[in-house]
Amino acid sequence: MAKYEVTVGAEKLNPKKKRVLLKVIISLLFGILLGGGAVYYYYNYYLDNKPKTKVIKKVDCNKTAKEKSVKLDINSYRVKKLMNGIHFNDGSVTQKTLYLEDKTLAKDLDSNYLDNLLIMEAYRMKNNYEDKVTIKDLELARVNLFGSNYEVIIPTDKEVGTCPIFNYDVSNREYSKSSTECNFTSDIKIKYETLSATMIENKSITITEIVAFISDDKVYKTIDGSNNVSDEVKVDDIESFKLKDKEKDLNKYKYNFKYDEDTDNYIFESVELVK
């Protein structure tokens, strides 16, 4: 048999060597390039063009400060002071201006009634017992009742009031109470009583009142601008009947006072029919 020689180093007979290290290095470099490109794209393109998501913060209602309405004693100084400031009884029926409309703003009150309110408030605010009030006193009364921005024209050219009457002295720019005795009475009497009062501190005070109009020994629910009363309410005794006992039959009105930062006071804003 013939003997075959093997040529050492013959290419076709040498087994191919696996280039593992080279492949690892190439793969590593490719991975680094690919990863770097991905990171670059993420930060420079994806984030810049990513839709913006609006973050909505949930508010814990329990932690949010809430306006709290509190009841006031209807016999307290604060409630009585506010109601005395808006009521004036001179024997006439001028107070009807509070009850003619479903809602009446301060600026829409009868001008003569407003004059009376200013005069009486000016006297209440004085520290002495003189029977005179100056225009300056009336200005202070206006601010105390209605705030500094309220457009009330201070009367300076007429008598004010019905009973008593206040006369104006042009030279001294002051009003003085007339010494003339007055016994003026109207055929209609207005009877009212405070029912309740609530306050939201440093914001508002609301006072509810019940009212009746008495004429010819009868009680009525309403009155108009011509002093005509209507809607009679039956009572057992005209002299002693209690308004609260007729609460369902009579009208109630809500007085709105708002807090005024300039004076740290509650000033009259409006009065409205409770429906």
Salt bridges, closest charged atoms under 4 A:
GLU67 OE1 - LYS203 NZ 3.09
ASP102 OD2 - LYS275 NZ 2.90
ASP108 OD1 - LYS107 NZ 3.25
ASP115 OD2 - LYS158 NZ 2.77
GLU121 OE1 - ARG124 NH2 3.02
ASP137 OD2 - LYS126 NZ 3.49
GLU139 OE1 - ARG142 NH2 2.47
GLU174 OE2 - LYS132 NZ 3.63
GLU193 OE2 - LYS244 NZ 3.87
GLU209 OE2 - HIS87 NE2 2.61
GLU232 OE2 - LYS234 NZ 3.42
GLU247 OE2 - LYS252 NZ 3.27
GLU272 OE2 - LYS254 NZ 3.95
